[in-house]
């Protein structure tokens, strides 16, 4: 499929949000994706994936233009600038007021302001909501304040001073904006305006919120990664946009079914809270001194375990803890670039994935350094996760990539099982646990022995994808990053080089190459690409790490947002957007580059490995064995 027919492109979109939901605004002035009032609520505007059936709302010049977008500094206030003939311009500002006691989750607003310069500008305002993923047509009512669209219990008002008329099944307002004048448009869920603050006060309040939240120059990431402040700050703000203010959960992305390859079927709903991705978000925000966000997430995650009758941690939840995420398809939606099926819900909610226990306990260990009292208060449930790992780690699972084929004995899953027990031992010592430490440490040693035998391919000396498949897997780049082995361990070096040789295209890293039961290819996986940067930096390979980082900048949009995947041949951004895991990768990579710069400044080329990496086993365990492959099967599953 030639790149020139792939419109629209994800490059053309910016994200705004209110910490309960979010919207994508194109540089053509259209809101083409918004689910109201929550991240995973049915869409109201979905033209991005639904075409003419999806609905949209636009505010743009009524003549030819060229346009660009930018965020106001240190904020999530989006500005789209339209350049017109005769030196005229129009700037459209988009914002969502932050949810507060005056503006509840059930009543979000989208604020749009247009400002003309250099002469008068003719403008059109289009209002075409399609409720319930386009399955329920809107009934319009022209009112003095603008126009209302309703369907069953849902109501959305578009309020502005210009009068609307109904044309072709949508509401349209036209007018001419005088130079230096401003047009204000409010999209109000629920109909009635929930606040008395002026339009300007709401926009100013949102901008002030973002600027006050993001600035903490004392944070480790801001100090160490200051050469890359631009990308650090935008990633920091993007993660916050994907956070749910009331619950503490983080969604993986605000979209569904943006394809991992044009025209193919790898289209998934990411508007939910994956334990793995959310734990990564919490860890990254801790490095930016956002302690309340990390506490809120851990509290939310622990509550999920506590509320389960079997004390089981699930892979993914709705932001309010919903467990019924039944997957279905929207057959009337054409999909972005004709990519079908368009899915809502996610069947991964029913999968068994081992690694989530390690991700959560790893986040708890990092939080404990800053807030021991909080971790101590949650210790009963956190320690219960370690007990679950002891019971479950020998079982096959679907792995970090959520394959829809058979379960396997994935190396990364066992690695994170080891992490779970290693972190539980460390936390247990700090909070005064006396009964279970030896058992956890013994079990962690058994996992280590499995990884060193069944987890290593004897032909290459590199870690394999699973006990059943010897092919490389980019998830294994995390082996040194979680402290299981040092970066100069021969097996780690062999794994990194095998990934670079077999799974990369320049700086871009693919997850794996072996069949996974799904049709069609996929793009390079950007989180793995940033893991490679982190691996190289922490191994002291500075020139290679910096070159890879510079190459990955090609995958950024003009607003420094990153999708999940990227096609380096066509320069095409793929997958749900923006993707939390990609922005987490940026934060981790820049932290590693910053720490490498400190080491280089004092003449130290090799990293000072943390204690957990030097000891390589659970506390009290032996150093890794170098016994031959003949010991395979010493730990039976």
C-alpha positions as CSV (number, residue, x, y, z in Angstrom):
1,X,0.0,0.0,0.0
2,X,1.7,3.2,-1.1
3,X,2.3,5.8,1.6
4,X,0.6,8.6,-0.3
5,X,-2.8,7.0,0.2
6,X,-2.4,6.6,4.0
7,X,-4.4,9.5,5.2
8,X,-4.9,10.7,7.9
9,X,-1.5,10.1,9.5
10,X,-1.0,10.0,13.2
11,X,1.6,12.7,12.8
12,X,-1.4,15.1,12.3
13,X,-2.8,14.7,15.8
14,X,-2.4,16.2,19.3
15,X,-3.8,14.8,22.5
16,X,-5.8,16.8,25.1
17,X,-7.4,15.5,28.2
18,X,-8.9,16.0,31.7
19,X,-7.5,13.0,33.6
20,X,-10.7,11.0,33.0
21,X,-10.7,10.9,29.2
22,X,-8.9,12.4,26.2
23,X,-9.4,13.6,22.7
24,X,-7.3,13.6,19.5
25,X,-7.3,16.9,17.6
26,X,-6.0,17.1,14.0
27,X,-4.0,19.9,12.6
28,X,-6.9,20.4,10.2
29,X,-9.0,21.6,13.2
30,X,-11.1,18.4,13.7
31,X,-11.7,16.4,16.8
32,X,-11.6,12.9,15.2
33,X,-11.6,10.8,18.4
34,X,-13.2,11.3,21.8
35,X,-14.9,8.9,24.2
36,X,-17.1,10.7,26.7
37,X,-17.2,10.9,29.6
38,X,-14.5,8.2,30.3
39,X,-11.5,6.7,28.5
40,X,-13.3,3.5,27.6
41,X,-16.8,5.0,27.2
42,X,-18.4,4.6,23.8
43,X,-17.0,7.0,21.3
44,X,-18.8,10.3,20.4
45,X,-16.3,11.3,17.8
46,X,-14.6,8.4,16.0
47,X,-14.0,9.5,12.4
48,X,-10.4,8.4,12.8
49,X,-11.4,4.8,12.7
50,X,-15.0,5.0,11.7
51,X,-14.9,7.2,8.6
52,X,-18.2,8.9,7.8
53,X,-20.0,6.7,10.4
54,X,-17.7,7.8,13.3
55,X,-18.6,11.5,13.8
56,X,-16.4,14.5,14.4
57,X,-16.4,18.2,15.3
58,X,-14.3,20.8,13.6
59,X,-13.3,24.4,13.8
60,X,-11.3,25.6,10.8
61,X,-11.0,28.2,8.1
62,X,-13.4,28.1,5.2
63,X,-10.6,28.4,2.7
64,X,-7.4,26.8,1.8
65,X,-4.7,26.7,4.5
66,X,-1.4,25.3,5.7
67,X,-1.4,24.3,9.4
68,X,1.0,23.3,12.2
69,X,0.5,22.4,15.8
70,X,2.3,23.0,19.1
71,X,1.7,22.7,22.8
72,X,1.9,25.7,24.9
73,X,5.2,25.3,26.9
74,X,5.0,22.8,29.8
75,X,1.4,22.1,29.3
76,X,-1.2,20.1,27.4
77,X,-2.9,23.1,25.9
78,X,-2.9,22.5,22.2
79,X,-2.6,25.3,19.5
80,X,-3.2,24.8,15.8
81,X,-2.1,27.6,13.6
82,X,-3.6,28.0,10.1
83,X,-1.6,30.1,7.6
84,X,-3.8,31.7,5.0
85,X,-3.4,33.9,1.9
86,X,-2.5,37.6,2.3
87,X,-0.5,37.1,5.5
88,X,-3.5,36.2,7.5
89,X,-3.6,33.4,10.2
90,X,-6.0,31.7,12.5
91,X,-5.0,30.1,15.8
92,X,-7.3,27.5,17.4
93,X,-6.6,26.7,21.0
94,X,-7.9,23.4,22.4
95,X,-8.1,22.4,26.1
96,X,-10.1,20.3,28.5
97,X,-10.7,21.8,32.0
98,X,-9.2,19.5,34.7
99,X,-11.8,17.5,36.6
100,X,-12.4,19.1,40.1
101,X,-15.2,19.4,42.6
102,X,-16.9,21.8,40.2
103,X,-16.4,19.6,37.1
104,X,-17.0,16.0,37.8
105,X,-16.1,13.0,35.8
106,X,-19.6,12.8,34.3
107,X,-19.5,16.3,32.8
108,X,-16.3,16.8,30.7
109,X,-15.9,19.9,28.5
110,X,-13.8,20.6,25.5
111,X,-12.9,24.2,25.0
112,X,-12.0,25.6,21.6
113,X,-11.0,29.2,20.9
114,X,-10.2,30.8,17.5
115,X,-8.2,34.0,17.1
116,X,-7.6,35.8,13.8
117,X,-4.6,37.9,12.9
118,X,-3.6,39.9,9.8
119,X,-7.2,40.3,8.6
120,X,-10.7,38.8,8.8
121,X,-11.0,35.0,8.4
122,X,-14.1,33.0,7.3
123,X,-14.7,30.1,9.6
124,X,-16.9,27.0,9.6
125,X,-17.8,25.1,12.8
126,X,-19.1,21.5,12.2
127,X,-20.8,19.5,14.9
128,X,-21.5,15.8,14.0
129,X,-21.5,13.5,17.1
130,X,-22.3,9.8,16.6
131,X,-23.2,8.2,19.9
132,X,-22.3,4.7,21.0
133,X,-19.5,4.1,18.4
134,X,-21.8,5.5,15.6
135,X,-24.6,3.0,16.4
136,X,-27.1,5.6,17.6
137,X,-27.9,8.6,15.4
138,X,-28.1,12.0,17.0
139,X,-31.3,14.1,17.3
140,X,-30.5,17.8,17.0
141,X,-32.1,20.7,18.7
142,X,-31.2,24.3,17.8
143,X,-31.1,26.4,21.0
144,X,-30.2,30.0,21.8
145,X,-26.7,29.0,23.1
146,X,-25.9,26.8,20.0
147,X,-27.1,23.2,19.3
148,X,-27.7,20.1,21.3
149,X,-27.3,16.5,20.1
150,X,-28.9,13.7,22.0
151,X,-29.5,9.9,21.9
152,X,-31.3,8.0,24.6
153,X,-29.6,9.3,27.9
154,X,-26.6,10.9,26.2
155,X,-26.5,14.6,25.5
156,X,-23.8,16.8,24.0
157,X,-24.1,20.5,23.5
158,X,-22.0,22.7,21.2
159,X,-22.3,26.2,22.5
160,X,-21.1,29.4,20.7
161,X,-22.5,32.8,19.8
162,X,-22.8,31.9,16.1
163,X,-26.2,30.4,15.0
164,X,-26.3,26.8,13.7
165,X,-28.2,25.2,10.9
166,X,-28.7,21.6,10.0
167,X,-27.1,20.5,6.8
168,X,-26.7,16.9,5.6
169,X,-27.3,15.3,9.0
170,X,-24.9,17.6,10.9
171,X,-25.0,21.0,12.5
172,X,-22.9,23.8,10.9
173,X,-22.2,27.4,11.9
174,X,-20.5,29.9,9.6
175,X,-19.2,33.4,10.1
176,X,-16.3,35.8,9.6
177,X,-13.9,36.4,12.5
178,X,-12.5,39.9,12.5
179,X,-8.8,40.6,13.1
180,X,-7.8,40.3,16.7
181,X,-11.3,39.0,17.6
182,X,-11.9,35.6,19.2
183,X,-14.6,32.9,18.8
184,X,-15.3,30.6,21.7
185,X,-16.8,27.1,21.3
186,X,-17.7,24.8,24.2
187,X,-18.5,21.2,23.8
188,X,-20.4,20.2,27.0
189,X,-21.2,16.6,27.9
190,X,-24.6,16.4,29.7
191,X,-25.9,19.6,28.2
192,X,-25.9,22.1,31.0
193,X,-22.7,24.0,31.7
194,X,-21.4,22.5,35.0
195,X,-19.3,25.5,36.1
196,X,-19.7,29.2,36.4
197,X,-16.1,30.1,35.6
198,X,-15.5,32.0,32.4
199,X,-14.1,30.3,29.3
200,X,-10.8,32.1,29.8
201,X,-10.6,31.2,33.4
202,X,-11.1,27.5,32.6
203,X,-8.4,27.5,30.0
204,X,-6.0,29.4,32.2
205,X,-6.8,27.1,35.1
206,X,-5.9,24.0,33.0
207,X,-2.7,25.6,31.8
208,X,-1.7,26.5,35.3
209,X,-2.5,23.0,36.5
210,X,-0.1,21.4,33.9
211,X,2.7,23.9,34.5
212,X,2.6,23.5,38.2
213,X,2.4,19.7,38.0
214,X,5.3,19.2,35.6
215,X,7.9,21.4,37.0
216,X,10.3,19.9,39.6
217,X,13.8,20.5,38.7
218,X,15.1,18.5,41.6
219,X,13.7,15.3,40.2
220,X,16.4,12.8,39.2
221,X,15.2,12.5,35.7
222,X,15.1,16.2,35.2
223,X,18.6,16.6,36.6
224,X,20.3,13.7,34.8
225,X,18.5,13.9,31.5
226,X,18.5,17.7,31.1
227,X,20.0,17.5,27.6
228,X,16.8,15.7,26.5
229,X,14.4,17.9,28.6
230,X,12.1,18.4,25.6
231,X,11.3,14.7,25.2
232,X,11.3,14.0,29.0
233,X,8.8,16.7,29.7
234,X,6.4,15.7,26.9
235,X,6.6,12.1,27.9
236,X,6.0,13.1,31.5
237,X,2.9,15.1,30.5
238,X,1.6,12.4,28.2
239,X,1.7,9.8,31.0
240,X,-0.2,12.1,33.2
241,X,-2.8,12.6,30.4
242,X,-3.3,8.8,30.5
243,X,-3.8,8.7,34.3
244,X,-7.3,8.5,35.8
245,X,-7.5,11.1,38.5
246,X,-10.0,9.3,40.8
247,X,-8.7,5.8,40.7
248,X,-4.9,6.1,40.1
249,X,-5.0,3.7,37.1
250,X,-3.1,4.5,33.9
251,X,-4.6,3.5,30.5
252,X,-2.1,2.0,28.0
253,X,-3.4,4.5,25.3
254,X,-6.5,6.6,24.7
255,X,-7.5,4.8,21.5
256,X,-8.7,1.5,20.1
257,X,-7.9,-0.4,16.9
258,X,-5.3,1.9,15.4
259,X,-3.6,-0.8,13.3
260,X,-0.1,-2.2,13.9
261,X,0.1,-2.6,10.1
262,X,-2.1,-0.9,7.4
263,X,-5.0,-3.0,6.3
264,X,-4.2,-5.9,8.6
265,X,-6.1,-7.3,11.6
266,X,-3.7,-6.5,14.5
267,X,-6.1,-3.9,15.9
268,X,-6.6,-3.9,19.7
269,X,-8.4,-1.8,22.3
270,X,-5.9,-0.1,24.6
271,X,-8.2,2.1,26.7
272,X,-7.7,0.0,29.8
273,X,-5.2,-0.3,32.6
274,X,-2.7,-3.0,32.1
275,X,-0.9,-3.9,35.4
276,X,2.4,-4.0,33.5
277,X,2.2,-0.8,31.7
278,X,0.7,1.1,34.6
279,X,3.5,-0.2,36.9
280,X,6.0,1.1,34.4
281,X,4.3,4.4,34.4
282,X,4.4,4.6,38.2
283,X,8.1,3.8,38.3
284,X,8.9,6.5,35.7
285,X,6.9,9.1,37.5
286,X,8.7,8.3,40.8
287,X,11.9,9.3,39.0
288,X,10.2,12.6,38.3
289,X,9.2,13.0,42.0
290,X,5.5,12.4,41.3
291,X,5.0,10.3,44.5
292,X,1.2,10.7,44.8
293,X,0.6,9.2,41.3
294,X,2.7,6.1,42.2
295,X,1.0,5.7,45.6
296,X,-2.4,6.0,43.9
297,X,-1.6,3.4,41.4
298,X,-0.2,0.9,44.0
299,X,-3.3,1.5,46.1
300,X,-5.5,0.8,43.1
301,X,-3.6,-2.3,42.1
302,X,-3.6,-3.7,45.7
303,X,-7.4,-3.1,45.8
304,X,-7.8,-5.2,42.7
305,X,-6.2,-8.2,44.5
306,X,-8.1,-7.6,47.7
307,X,-11.4,-7.5,45.9
308,X,-10.8,-10.8,44.0
309,X,-12.2,-13.8,45.8
310,X,-9.2,-15.9,44.8
311,X,-6.7,-13.0,45.5
312,X,-5.6,-13.3,41.8
313,X,-4.1,-10.4,40.0
314,X,-5.6,-10.0,36.5
315,X,-3.6,-8.7,33.4
316,X,-5.9,-5.8,32.6
317,X,-8.8,-3.9,34.2
318,X,-11.0,-1.0,33.4
319,X,-9.9,2.1,35.2
320,X,-12.5,1.6,37.9
321,X,-11.5,-2.0,38.3
322,X,-13.9,-3.5,35.8
323,X,-13.1,-7.1,34.9
324,X,-15.6,-7.7,32.1
325,X,-13.8,-6.4,29.0
326,X,-15.6,-8.6,26.6
327,X,-14.1,-8.2,23.1
328,X,-16.4,-7.5,20.1
329,X,-16.1,-5.8,16.7
330,X,-17.6,-2.7,15.1
331,X,-18.4,-4.1,11.7
332,X,-19.8,-0.8,10.4
333,X,-16.5,1.0,11.0
334,X,-14.1,0.9,8.1
335,X,-11.0,1.2,10.3
336,X,-8.0,3.5,9.9
337,X,-6.6,2.8,6.4
338,X,-9.2,0.1,5.9
339,X,-7.8,-2.0,8.8
340,X,-10.4,-4.4,10.1
341,X,-11.7,-5.6,12.4
342,X,-12.3,-2.6,14.6
343,X,-12.4,-4.0,18.1
344,X,-13.8,-2.8,21.4
345,X,-13.0,-4.6,24.6
346,X,-9.9,-6.8,24.9
347,X,-9.8,-10.6,25.3
348,X,-6.4,-10.3,26.9
349,X,-8.3,-9.7,30.1
350,X,-8.8,-13.5,30.3
351,X,-5.2,-14.4,29.7
352,X,-2.8,-15.6,32.2
353,X,0.5,-13.6,32.2
354,X,3.1,-14.3,34.8
355,X,5.2,-11.1,34.4
356,X,2.7,-8.7,36.0
357,X,3.6,-9.8,39.5
358,X,7.2,-8.8,39.0
359,X,6.3,-5.5,37.5
360,X,4.1,-4.6,40.4
361,X,6.5,-5.7,43.1
362,X,9.3,-3.9,41.4
363,X,7.3,-0.7,41.5
364,X,6.6,-1.3,45.2
365,X,10.3,-1.7,45.9
366,X,11.1,1.7,44.2
367,X,8.2,3.4,46.1
368,X,9.4,2.0,49.4
369,X,12.6,4.1,49.1
370,X,10.4,7.2,49.2
371,X,7.4,6.1,51.3
372,X,8.1,3.1,53.6
373,X,5.0,3.7,55.6
374,X,2.8,3.3,52.6
375,X,4.4,0.0,51.5
376,X,4.3,-1.3,55.1
377,X,0.6,-0.6,55.2
378,X,0.0,-2.6,52.0
379,X,2.5,-5.4,52.8
380,X,-0.1,-8.1,53.5
381,X,-1.5,-7.9,50.0
382,X,1.9,-7.2,48.3
383,X,3.4,-10.3,50.0
384,X,0.4,-12.3,48.9
385,X,1.6,-11.6,45.3
386,X,4.9,-13.3,46.1
387,X,3.0,-16.3,47.4
388,X,1.0,-16.5,44.2
389,X,4.2,-16.5,42.2
390,X,5.5,-19.5,44.2
391,X,2.3,-21.3,43.3
392,X,2.1,-20.2,39.6
393,X,5.6,-19.7,38.1
394,X,6.0,-23.2,36.7
395,X,2.8,-22.8,34.6
396,X,3.0,-21.8,30.9
397,X,1.4,-18.4,30.0
398,X,0.7,-16.1,27.1
399,X,3.7,-13.8,27.8
400,X,4.3,-10.1,27.7
401,X,3.2,-10.0,24.0
402,X,-0.2,-11.5,24.7
403,X,0.0,-14.0,21.9
404,X,-3.3,-15.5,20.9
405,X,-1.8,-18.9,20.2
406,X,-0.9,-21.6,22.7
407,X,0.6,-20.9,26.1
408,X,4.4,-21.4,26.4
409,X,7.2,-21.3,29.0
410,X,8.4,-17.8,28.2
411,X,11.8,-16.7,29.4
412,X,10.6,-13.2,30.1
413,X,7.7,-14.5,32.2
414,X,10.1,-16.6,34.3
415,X,12.5,-13.6,34.5
416,X,9.8,-11.4,36.0
417,X,8.7,-14.2,38.3
418,X,12.3,-14.1,39.7
419,X,12.0,-10.3,40.0
420,X,8.8,-10.7,42.0
421,X,10.4,-13.0,44.5
422,X,13.7,-11.0,44.6
423,X,11.8,-7.8,45.3
424,X,9.5,-9.5,47.9
425,X,12.6,-10.7,49.8
426,X,14.1,-7.2,49.7
427,X,10.9,-5.6,50.8
428,X,10.3,-8.2,53.4
429,X,13.6,-7.5,55.1
430,X,12.8,-3.8,55.2
431,X,9.3,-4.2,56.7
432,X,10.2,-6.9,59.2
433,X,8.9,-10.0,57.5
434,X,10.3,-13.0,59.3
435,X,8.5,-16.1,58.1
436,X,8.6,-16.4,54.3
437,X,11.9,-14.9,53.2
438,X,13.8,-18.2,53.0
439,X,11.0,-19.9,51.0
440,X,10.9,-17.0,48.5
441,X,14.6,-16.9,48.2
442,X,14.8,-20.7,47.6
443,X,12.1,-20.5,45.0
444,X,13.8,-17.6,43.3
445,X,17.0,-19.7,43.0
446,X,14.9,-22.5,41.3
447,X,13.7,-19.9,38.8
448,X,17.3,-18.8,38.2
449,X,18.3,-22.4,37.5
450,X,15.5,-22.8,35.0
451,X,16.5,-19.6,33.2
452,X,20.1,-20.7,33.0
453,X,19.2,-24.1,31.6
454,X,15.9,-24.1,29.7
455,X,16.1,-20.4,29.0
456,X,19.4,-20.3,27.1
457,X,19.9,-21.6,23.6
458,X,23.1,-23.8,23.6
459,X,23.8,-23.0,20.0
460,X,24.0,-19.3,20.4
461,X,24.6,-18.8,24.1
462,X,21.7,-16.3,24.0
463,X,18.4,-16.3,25.9
464,X,15.7,-17.8,23.9
465,X,12.0,-16.7,23.6
466,X,10.7,-19.7,25.4
467,X,11.6,-23.3,26.3
468,X,9.8,-24.3,23.2
469,X,11.1,-21.7,20.7
470,X,14.8,-20.8,20.3
471,X,14.1,-17.6,18.3
472,X,15.2,-14.3,19.8
473,X,12.7,-12.1,21.7
474,X,13.3,-8.4,22.4
475,X,11.7,-8.8,25.7
476,X,14.9,-10.4,26.9
477,X,16.7,-7.1,26.6
478,X,15.2,-6.5,30.1
479,X,17.3,-9.3,31.6
480,X,20.2,-6.9,32.7
481,X,17.8,-4.0,33.2
482,X,16.0,-5.7,36.1
483,X,19.3,-6.8,37.7
484,X,19.1,-10.6,36.9
485,X,22.6,-10.6,35.3
486,X,25.2,-7.9,34.7
487,X,25.5,-6.3,31.3
488,X,28.9,-7.9,30.6
489,X,27.6,-11.5,31.3
490,X,28.3,-13.5,28.1
491,X,24.7,-14.6,27.8
492,X,23.4,-11.1,28.1
493,X,25.9,-9.8,25.5
494,X,24.9,-12.7,23.2
495,X,21.3,-11.8,23.6
496,X,21.8,-8.1,22.9
497,X,23.8,-8.9,19.8
498,X,21.3,-11.5,18.5
499,X,18.5,-9.0,18.8
500,X,20.5,-6.4,17.0
501,X,21.4,-8.8,14.3
502,X,18.0,-10.5,13.7
503,X,15.4,-8.1,15.0
504,X,16.5,-4.6,14.1
505,X,16.2,-2.2,11.2
506,X,18.7,0.6,12.0
507,X,17.7,1.8,15.6
508,X,14.2,0.2,15.3
509,X,13.7,-3.1,17.1
510,X,11.0,-5.7,16.3
511,X,9.5,-7.7,19.1
512,X,10.1,-11.1,17.5
513,X,9.9,-12.8,14.1
514,X,8.4,-16.2,14.7
515,X,4.7,-16.9,13.9
516,X,2.3,-15.9,16.6
517,X,-1.0,-17.1,15.2
518,X,-2.1,-13.7,13.8
519,X,-2.3,-12.7,10.2
520,X,-0.2,-9.9,8.7
521,X,3.0,-8.2,9.7
522,X,3.6,-5.5,12.3
523,X,5.9,-2.5,12.6
524,X,9.0,-2.1,14.8
525,X,8.0,-1.9,18.4
526,X,9.1,1.4,19.9
527,X,9.3,0.4,23.6
528,X,11.8,-2.4,22.6
529,X,13.8,0.1,20.6
530,X,14.2,2.3,23.6
531,X,15.1,-0.7,25.8
532,X,18.0,-1.3,23.4
533,X,19.1,2.3,24.0
534,X,18.9,1.7,27.7
535,X,20.8,-1.6,27.4
536,X,23.6,0.0,25.4
537,X,23.9,3.0,27.7
538,X,24.0,0.9,30.9
539,X,26.6,-1.3,29.3
540,X,28.8,1.8,28.8
541,X,28.4,1.7,25.0
542,X,27.8,5.4,24.8
543,X,28.4,6.1,21.1
544,X,26.1,3.3,20.1
545,X,23.4,4.3,22.6
546,X,23.4,7.9,21.5
547,X,23.3,7.0,17.8
548,X,20.3,4.7,18.4
549,X,18.6,7.4,20.4
550,X,19.1,10.0,17.7
551,X,17.7,7.5,15.1
552,X,14.6,7.0,17.2
553,X,13.7,10.7,17.1
554,X,12.5,10.0,13.5
555,X,9.5,8.2,15.0
556,X,8.3,11.2,16.9
557,X,5.4,13.3,15.7
558,X,5.9,17.1,15.3
559,X,4.4,17.3,18.8
560,X,7.0,14.8,20.2
561,X,4.3,12.1,20.7
562,X,5.0,8.5,20.0
563,X,2.8,5.6,18.8
564,X,3.3,2.0,19.7
565,X,5.0,0.9,16.5
566,X,6.8,2.4,13.5
567,X,7.4,1.4,9.9
568,X,10.9,2.7,9.2
569,X,10.6,2.1,5.5
570,X,7.6,4.4,5.1
571,X,8.2,6.6,8.1
572,X,4.7,5.6,9.2
573,X,3.5,5.6,12.9
574,X,1.5,2.6,13.7
575,X,-0.6,1.2,16.6
576,X,-2.5,3.0,19.3
577,X,-1.5,6.5,20.0
578,X,0.0,8.0,22.0
579,X,1.3,4.9,23.6
580,X,2.3,5.0,27.3
581,X,4.9,2.2,27.0
582,X,6.7,4.1,24.3
583,X,6.9,7.3,26.4
584,X,8.0,5.2,29.4
585,X,10.8,3.9,27.1
586,X,11.9,7.4,26.4
587,X,12.1,8.3,30.1
588,X,14.1,5.2,30.9
589,X,16.4,5.6,28.0
590,X,17.2,9.3,28.8
591,X,17.8,8.4,32.4
592,X,20.3,5.8,31.4
593,X,21.9,8.2,28.9
594,X,22.1,10.8,31.7
595,X,23.7,8.4,34.2
596,X,26.2,7.3,31.5
597,X,27.2,10.9,31.0
598,X,27.9,11.2,34.7
599,X,30.1,8.1,34.6
600,X,31.9,9.3,31.6
601,X,32.6,12.7,33.2
602,X,34.5,11.0,36.0
603,X,36.3,8.6,33.6
604,X,34.2,5.5,34.4
605,X,33.1,3.7,31.3
606,X,31.6,0.6,32.9
607,X,28.4,1.0,34.9
608,X,28.4,0.7,38.7
609,X,26.0,-2.1,38.9
610,X,23.4,-2.0,41.7
611,X,23.8,-4.5,44.5
612,X,21.0,-6.7,43.1
613,X,22.9,-7.0,39.8
614,X,26.2,-7.7,41.3
615,X,24.8,-10.5,43.5
616,X,22.7,-11.8,40.6
617,X,20.5,-14.0,42.8
618,X,17.9,-13.5,45.4
619,X,19.3,-12.2,48.7
620,X,21.4,-15.0,50.2
621,X,21.5,-17.0,47.0
622,X,24.6,-18.3,45.2
623,X,26.1,-16.6,42.3
624,X,24.9,-17.9,38.9
625,X,26.1,-21.3,38.0
626,X,28.1,-21.9,34.8
627,X,27.2,-25.5,34.8
628,X,26.7,-27.0,31.3
629,X,23.5,-27.5,29.4
630,X,23.5,-31.2,30.6
631,X,21.8,-29.9,33.8
632,X,18.7,-29.1,31.7
633,X,15.6,-30.3,33.5
634,X,17.1,-29.7,37.0
635,X,14.0,-27.6,37.6
636,X,10.9,-29.4,36.2
637,X,7.8,-27.4,35.4
